Amino acid sequence: MFEHPTIAELAAFLDASAPPESTAAATPPGPAARALSVQQRRWLCLVREAGISPEVTPVTFHMALNRTVFVTALRQVVQRHETLRYRYAEAAAQMLPAEQVVPDEADLFADLTEVPTTDLAAAVEQRIGQCRAAVPDPFLRPPWAVRCLELTPDRFMVLLGMQHLEFDGTGIATFFDELQRIYRALLEGTEPHLPTITQYHEYVRKQQEYLAGPIERDRAFFQGLFASVTATTSLPGHPGFDRTTSATAKRLTPARPLARWSALAAAAERMMISPFSIILASYAELVATAVGSPVPVISVIRSGRSHIRYANTIGAFTAPFPLPIHVEGRTPLALIRQCHQLICALTERMDYPPGDMINTVPAFRGFPADSYFSDVSINFLQFRTKASVKAADRTADIELAQPGGRARNTAGRQLDAPRRVVGLQFAAEIIEDQLIAHYWYHTGRLPEKTVRHRAEDHRKIMDKLLAATNEKLSDDPPGQPLSA
């Protein structure tokens, strides 16, 4: 669920796993309206009812900007992926022509080549805020926006403002990978080599077939998993789960990394598990201590890409998936193993929509359709960034940009106060050999001092778990079954 963290690695994975290449850019003829997936309906509710904020991803292209060629390349990407032309007027998605979606050049481009170096970061952050504000109402136009900033004669930055109604991390990587390929091919006068794509409406059709019958076997599993859970997890000041609401949030990124990525990967290899299992276990123990709960419920931001055929599909796949984690009485290795089992169980049931638990699991009965199921969540960022990029060792012509030198991920000053749903979200990011922890928290409910203390506790917990993996694994008693 959480592999291929760099744009280059993910692009290589998409190439290797996709069907044979095709240079076709046109979408096959079809109806002007498409049925909505469970995820699309959920994100529409979040936009309409909870008022969540759009996000902006900045990516730097290390090449000269040709505005005419860029517009043509962007139009071809929009034409290839029909979800980029969806507006959500009623109970279905309506497709607009690509010409009505690509912005005018006056709105699309900004020339920052004359901005002094000392002022460039602030100028970029201002454009990021403008891009975020430009994301349209999904009921009127496709809910994404692009802005192109010319930084130097041989470097420009593309800003993608979006809602998760259209994009997840894999979709963002696909968008930029195809944009780069097409742009370069047009400059060179060649045909771009692009993988065949499966349109999102095919995913919706398969999901409808699953909901019509096969869902029963997975529903029974999750009912058993939550059988002993009477209530979900909430932090102080939570307004209740009868209605999904958002609040102003802020990000805390400690100066010290949570762990060395190489040490975490080595520990996971010794245990023959995913590194995410150890990360999830560390966060579960932190939350259990913070709220005084032996079984915290943590929402994992999960991708619903249930088949390799959707590897290149742009659309709504993510949803928060609640997992009960039994922390009390578990040794460090037993806790890690339990998290590994949970992740495996979740991966084996990628088609199951968490919203189904609202009507079938007592702990979530009566929750709204756009619920996050918990007041705490965890996400693993899709991109790995480098602290510096040198032309001699750069393997790709695009990189995830860092608009502000003080920001360790994509969020600059303009993006540090979005509206988010959960009270505390932990996002893990890999930068070279560092596992960086980002903590998004509601400013009205959690003081920064408290979050800083939690971050310090989290690092100590991670140190303890990593130390435990160096012990003899056979000395640790087996964990309890998942339904315990």
Secondary structure as UniProt FT lines:
FT   HELIX           7..17
FT   STRAND          21..22
FT   STRAND          33..34
FT   HELIX           38..45
FT   HELIX           46..50
FT   STRAND          55..61
FT   HELIX           67..80
FT   HELIX           82..85
FT   STRAND          86..87
FT   STRAND          93..95
FT   HELIX           98..100
FT   HELIX           105..108
FT   STRAND          109..111
FT   TURN            113..114
FT   HELIX           117..134
FT   TURN            138..140
FT   STRAND          144..152
FT   TURN            153..154
FT   STRAND          155..162
FT   TURN            164..166
FT   HELIX           169..188
FT   STRAND          194..195
FT   HELIX           200..211
FT   TURN            212..214
FT   HELIX           215..225
FT   TURN            226..228
FT   TURN            236..237
FT   STRAND          247..252
FT   STRAND          259..260
FT   HELIX           261..271
FT   HELIX           275..291
FT   STRAND          297..303
FT   HELIX           308..310
FT   TURN            311..312
FT   STRAND          318..324
FT   TURN            328..329
FT   HELIX           332..347
FT   TURN            348..351
FT   HELIX           354..356
FT   HELIX           357..360
FT   HELIX           362..364
FT   TURN            365..366
FT   TURN            369..370
FT   STRAND          376..380
FT   TURN            391..393
FT   STRAND          398..400
FT   TURN            405..406
FT   HELIX           413..415
FT   STRAND          419..420
FT   STRAND          424..431
FT   TURN            432..433
FT   STRAND          434..442
FT   TURN            443..445
FT   HELIX           448..468
FT   TURN            469..470
FT   HELIX           473..475
FT   TURN            482..483
//
